[in-house]
Amino acid sequence: MKQQVNSRPLEILIHIISWGIVFGLPFIFMERESNIIDWASYLRRTVVPFSFLIVFYVNYFIFIPRLLFSEQPRKYIIYNIILLVVIGLGLQVWQEIKVPPINFRPDNKRPLPPQWVFFIRDIVSLIFTIGLSAAIRMSGRWRESETARREAEKSRTEAELKNLRNQLNPHFLLNTLNNIYALISFDTDKAQQAVQELSKLLRHVLYDNQQTYVPLGKEADFIQNYIELMRIRLTNNVSVETQIDIRSDSKTNIAPLIFISLIENAFKHGISPTEPSFIRILLSEHKNEICCEITNSYHPKNKMDKSGSGIGLEQVQKRLELLYPGHYTWKKQISEDGKEYISKLNLTPLTI
């Protein structure tokens, strides 16, 4: 709606300029004697352009919006035929009264064409004017429809993203609380420390996650804090290596929590309670690309284990499609020996 209001003055200016040219042409080509303007002759010459103006705006403001846009094409055609006949006959009557017919040209004495030729000429010109009016009105309606469609699509996308964020927050909190619950049973001190770390993370989840994009530096700090929280419950047979090549003051915009589900997945499926395990996390920013590569030992859950429902990765895929369509690559694979799982997500930041 705001765009339509802003474009209204330009539309009016275009109409004024266009009709100014139409009514200015007779003035330019009119014969003058001693630089004296014959206004009576000019007014006679502008009757035809004035008839075009009437036909144009009767269609523009009445016939097209009330009949053609209301799906009444038959009435639209009939009313235009009546209008054409009335205007065409009116022009002929006026020309006979104000411009008496001349049977011969003064130069070569050849007779002028019959009056019906001029009538047909005027009718064809009026039909062209009606077509021009319809084309302009239809193009304007198409722009309005396209703007409305884009607004609806934007609203739908924003609503879907909000729904995804609302689903992701409880999912993230549930996984973290499960980790703290596991700590309580064997190390209450670490559990208390984990609760403190969780409070820091929740500030980011509750406030920053409500925005569509956050600075990459802030998101990197959140990821680092999350990894430290996960370390608390790990045993000595688990190796966690992190390499975060992100400047703390990086202002690159990134969707919040877009990488955290990948890291959660590594801690879920990359750690075995009995076998040596490892997790390697690399997060970097180079020129116009952000890379998150995670490699972990592969210990898939059995079918009876419901601790990981996979909702996190599904949400990541949906958010990527909504926020970074055509601007990301996400490769997931298991090594040939079946011992490592590799997830590599590359994003091209969007200009906000």
Buried (B, 14 or more C-beta within 10 A) or exposed (E): EEEEEEEEEEEEEEBEEEBEEBBEEBEEEBEEEEEEEEEEEEEBBBBBBBBBBBBBBBBBEEBBEEBBEEEBEEEBEEBBEEBBEEBBEBBBEBBEEEEEEEEEEEEEEEEEEEEEEBBEBBBEBBBEBBEBBBEBBEEBBEEEEEBEEEEEEEEEEEEBBEEBBEBBBEBBBEBBEEBBEEBEEEBEEBBEBBBEBBEBBBEBBEEBBEEBBBBBBBBBBBBBBBBBBBBBBBEEEBEBEBEBEBEEEBEBBBBBBBBBBBBBBBBBBBBEEEEEBBBBBBBBBEEEBBBBBBBBBBBEEEEEEEEBEEBBBEBBEBBBEBBBEEEBEBEEEEEEEEEBBBBBBBBEBBEE
